[in-house]
Amino acid sequence: MKRVAILISGGGSNMVALVKSMTGDHPARPVLVASNDPAAGGLRTAADMGVATAAVDHRLFKGDRAAFEAALLEPILQSRPDILCLAGFMRVLTPSFVERFEGRMLNIHPSLLPKYPGLHTHQRAIDAGDAEAGCTVHEVTAILDNGPILGQATVPVLPTDTAETLSARVLAEEHKLYPACLRAFASR
């Protein structure tokens, strides 16, 4: 059975989808949900779902990413994860942190990579006149949103779409895609 730690920064809807999926014959189980924000709503949700939680407030480190990551590593390493899933974790991780989990760290990104790495993906797709948008699950590498793609899901971009309406439809697909990709990845 693979052990999965999940990193979040907010409400954790993708984390919830992952945790709910890891039951029955699933080859993995959640062992930790950690956040860079002690007030992240997803921490309470994870605790209510019976998953251990930890929070390391990045603001206390005043831009010292190495010190923040060292503190974040403590609860992660204590949970002994086989797989680390980023699920709305809004901090860019340093290459040394990423290398520690190379080949076993996943992320969900709200665009059809390699299009639109980074932020504001839905508005960028609308502004470009794209016919479709979507989401990507990929392995995390030291280059932002650039690792091997494990799966994608698409939705049409409608003429009436705003970034908010497109985001909501993409998020619904994220909640299906990420659990499916985690199951396949954990089954390797």
Disulfide bonds with the S-S distance in Angstrom:
none
